[in-house]
Amino acid sequence: MSTSRAIVLKDFDTPPAEAEFPVGPPPVGGMTVACRYGGICGTDLHLAKGHLDVPVPLVLGHEGLGVVHELGEGTTHDVNGRALAPGDTVMWASSIACGRCHPCHELREPTLCENRRTYGVNRSLTGESPLAGSWADYISLTGGTTVIKLDEDIDPIAAMAFACAGPTMVHALFERRPVRLGETVVVQGSGPVGLAAACLAQLAGAHVILAGGPQARLDLAQHARIGHRHINVVEAADPLTAREAVLEATGGRGADLVIECAGVPNAVEEGTRLVRRSGSYLVVGQYTDSGNTSFNPHQIVYRQLNIIGSWAFTGAHLNQYVRMLPELCDRFDLRSLVTLFPLAEFGRALEQVASGEVVKAVLTT
């Protein structure tokens, strides 16, 4: 094809719109990929509201899975050394760290890179190619992108269930605060990030209590075998009663680890009260700036809490997620979490994500 449809965020607080761009030659060291699936993340809704300082206009979509269309000069293998050819199914990391800034070369924290370039987030239409997001027929992947060839037996729809949430939680639970065998873990939030957190915690041998909602999401999680206990805190008539139900499920003392995946600032105060004394609170869901909240700092000191933040992921974390997909798919029904929408129906998909009608919306081309 000589042109590609793409969904563009032209300005904040303005609905995205479909546009058309030429499909240029693949960049040196990179490739052009025919997008088959482009995931919708909660972050995309926040981006449209201006909750992150990103350049607009830009093509949206930082989660993607597709087929190699054309390889750029010098591109022969994926990150694992597997030969690449047109027609191969691939996933790619959403961001590239510069490797030169202070967080990269001194702190060894590439997720905190000061110059991080992220597909569908901070690559404007004026960059190397306007096709720099996965909500499009084609995406242009520049040199330095972590590209992973998928085995033929991996279900692409199941892989898209946690395309962003999975590697995000790999970073959080492998590096920031690992789950320990036999721990009691409370997960706040039953969206993709919360469900990914619950899956990985279960694989690590934890007893997982999923505190989320609405009830339809919790029922779907239970059907998919995600979580051991499911407590509806979103639709509870009395928040205090809901909190007591979660605490009771931990045995009354609180969880060894609480993982915030709700993305709602007020959830942070609630989460600090669900952790046992000397326990850990891992905050993952506040990726974009949705505002302030208040809580009693005495609770942090009195109960000697360990509060840890975790930001985004790298190509290494995506690679680990892909390696875990066979085990994840064997244990959990990830495919059941995904609802597919044609690319042209992106507006309806965004509405259903915002309303909570679907767990994971994925655009198809």
N, C-alpha and C positions, 0 to 999 in steps of 0.2 A: 504494500500500500504506500501511496505517496503522501497521504495525510493521516492524521490520527485525531479522534475525538479526545477531549480531556475536560475534566471538571475543574473550573478555575474559581478561586476565592479572590474576587476583585478588590474588595474592601471589607473592613470589619463591620459587623451588624448588617451586612448585605448578603442575601442568599447566594450561594455559589451558582454558577451558570456554566452551561456547556459551551465549549469553544472548539476550534479546529486549528491544528498546527501541522506544518510539514514534518515528515519523518526524515531527518537528515542522516548522513552516514554515521556509523558508530564512532565514538571517540577513540583515539589511540589508547591502548591499554584497557579499554572498556568494552561495552557491547550494547546493542539494541535488543530489548526483550519485548516480546509480545505479551502484554499483561493478560492473564487469564482470570485472575482474582485480585481484587483490591479491597482490603479490609477497612471497615469504618471503626475508628477508635473513639472513645470518649474525648480524647484530646482534640480530635477534629472539631467537635462541637465547641470546645473552649476556644480553639484558634479563631473560629468565626466570630467569636465575641470579643476578640482582642485581649485574651487573658495571657498571651505571650507576645513579647515584642518581636514580631517576625515581619519580613518584607512582603508586601503585597503589590501587585497581584502574583499569584503562584498557583500551580497545579497541585491539588491536594492528594493525599494518599501516601502514608509512610509504611504501610503493610502491603506486601505484594508477593505473588507467586505467578510465574509465567514460563514461557518457552523461549529459548534463545532464538532470536531472529537473524542477527548478523553479529559476528565477532569483529571487534576492532583490531587494528594492527598490533601485534605483540601479545594478544590474548589467546591462550591455548588451554589453560587449566583452571579449575576452581581452586578455592583456598586449601582444599585437602589434597591437591595434586592430581585430581581426576581430570582426564581429558574432556574438553568441552567441544560441542559441535552444534550447529543449528538443529533445532528440534528437541534439545535436551531441556528437561524441566528443572527449574532453578528457583531458589529463594535468595534474597539478598538482604544484607543489613541496611537499616535505614540511615545510618550516619557514618561519617568518616572523620576520625580525629586527626589533628594536624601533626601530632608527634613532636612538636617543637615548643609549645607553650609550657608554662610552669606546672599545671596539673599533669600534662602528658609526660614531661621528661624529668620532673622532680618528685611529684607526688605519686606517680605511677597510677593515675586515675584518669584514663582516657574518656570516661563518661563525663568528666567535668571539663573537658577540653574547651578552651576559650574561643576556639575557631571551628567548632564542630559544624559540619555541613550535613544537613538532614533532608533526605528526600521528602517532599510533601509538607515540609515545615518551614525551612528557611532558605529555599532555593527559588528565587524569584524568576519571572519570565525573562528577565534580562541576563540570565546566566548563560553557561555554555550551550544549553538547550532548554527551551521552555518545557519539554517533556521530562520533567524531573519529579513526577509524582505518579503513584500507581493507579489513580482513578482515571485511567486513559487506556486507549487501545495499545499504545506502545510507551515504553519508558527508556530513556537514554541513561545508562549506568556508566559513570566516569571511572577512570583508572583509580585504583585504591579501594574500590567497593568490595566488601566481602561477599562473594557469590558462592553459593553452595548447590551442587548438583544433587538432585533427589533420586533415590532409588525408585524403580518402577512400582514397587509394592507399597509405597507410601500414598495414602489417600490424600489428595491435595485439599479437599474440603475440610477434612479433620485437621490437617496441618494449619489451615487458616484460622481455626478456632482460637488459637493462642499465638498468632503470628507476631504480635507485639508483646502481649501479656506474658507469654511463655519465657522469652529471653529476658524480659524485665525482671521476672521473678527468679530466673536462674541467677542473675546478678545479685539480687537481694538476698536469696537464701543460700547461695554458695559462698558469697564473699562478705556481705555486710553483717548478716546474723544467721548462721546455719541453724537448721532444725536438728535437734538432738533426738536420738532414739527414745521413744516412750514419752515424749513431752506431750502436754496438752496445749493445743494451739487454737486460738480463736481468730477467725478471719472476719474482718468487718467489710461487708460488701459482697454481692453475689453477681457482679458483672464479670467480664472476661478476666480482669486482673485478679479479682478475688477467687474465682474458680481455678485459675492457674496456680495461685498460692496454695489453695486447698489440695490440689492434685499433687504438687511437689512435696508438700508436707506429709501427705499420706504415703507417698513413695519412700520418704525418709523415716517412716515408722512412727509418726505422731498420731494422736487422737485429735481429730479435727472437728471443731464446732463452727459451723457457718452461720454467721449472724448477718442477715441481709433481708431481701425482699425485692419486689412484691412476691406473694406466695407462689405465683406461677413460675417464677425463676427458681425458687427453692425446690419446687416439685420437679422441675426439669433437672436440677442438680442432683437430686436424690435418684431420679431415673437413670442419670448418667453415672451413678455410683460415686459421686463427688461429695465428700464430707460424711461424717458419722452421725452428727446431730445437725438439725436445721431449725433455726429459730428466726421467726419473722419479727424483725425490729423496725421495719419500715412502716408497716401498717398497724403496729401495736397502738391500742387506744391510750395506753399509759407508758411513756418511755421508761419510767422508773421500774415498772413491773417487768418490762422487757429486759432491762439490764439485770434485774434479779434472776430472771430465767436463765440468762447466759451465765451468770456467776454460779448458779445452782448446778448447771451442766458441767462446770469445771470442778465441782466438788465443794464449792463455797469459798475457796481461797483465791480464785482468779487463775488465769492461764499462765503457764510458763512463758509463752510468747503470744503476743497479740500482733496481728498484721493488719494495718490500716490500708484498705484497698477501695474505700468508698468514694474518695475524691471530694468529700463534703467537709469543709473546715470544722463544723461542729462535731464531726465524728471523732476528732482528735481528743477533745476533752472526755468524751464518753470512753474512748479506748484506754485512756490512762487509768480509768477506774475498773477495768476488766483484767488488769495485770496483777499477778500475785506480788507480794513483797519480794524485792530483789529480782523480779522478772524483767523481761525485755519487751519493749514496744517498738516495732519496726514500721516506720511510716513510708509508704510507697505511693499512695494514691493522690498526693497533692502535687501532681506534676505541673499543673498550670496554676496561676494565681487566682483563686476564687474568693479571696478575701481573708479576713482575720477571724480568729476565734479567741475565746478566753478560757482559762482553766486555772485551777488552784495549784501553784507551784509547790505548796507544802506537800501535796500528794507525791510529787517526784522525790522529795527528800525523805519524807516520813517512811515511804515504802521503798526507798532506795532503788528507783527504777532506772533501767538502762534504756535510753531513747535513742534510736538510730534512724537516720534517713537513708534512702537509696534512690538514686537518680538514673533512669534510663538503662541502656545496655550497650554492649559493643558487639562487633562481629563474632568474637569468641563465644559470647553468650548465646547468640543465635545458632552458632555451630553446635553447641552443647544441646540446645533445645531440639535441633533436627536429629541429633544422635539419639535422643530420648524418645522420639516420636513412636517408634515401634512399641516400646513398653507403655507409654502413655495411652496409645490407642488400644492396646491389649487389655488394659485395666479399666479405662474410662471411655464412655461413648462420646467422644469429642464431636463427632459429625453431627450429633443431635442438637448441639448448641448453635449451629450455623443456620442462618436464613439467607438465601441467595436472592439478589435483586439484579435485574439487567442494569447496565451502566446508565441508560437513559432514565431509569427510575430512581436516581440518586436522591431526589427530593423526598420521595416517599420513604426511602430507606433511612434518611436522616431523621425524619419525623418519628419513625418507629423506634429508632435508637434513643431519641430524646424522651419519648414517652415510656420507655422501658418495655415496650411490647415484644421486642426481640432481645435475645442475649448477645448474639454476635451477627451483625449484618455484614455481608460481603457482596461487593459489586462484581458482576461478571461481564466479560466482553464476548 
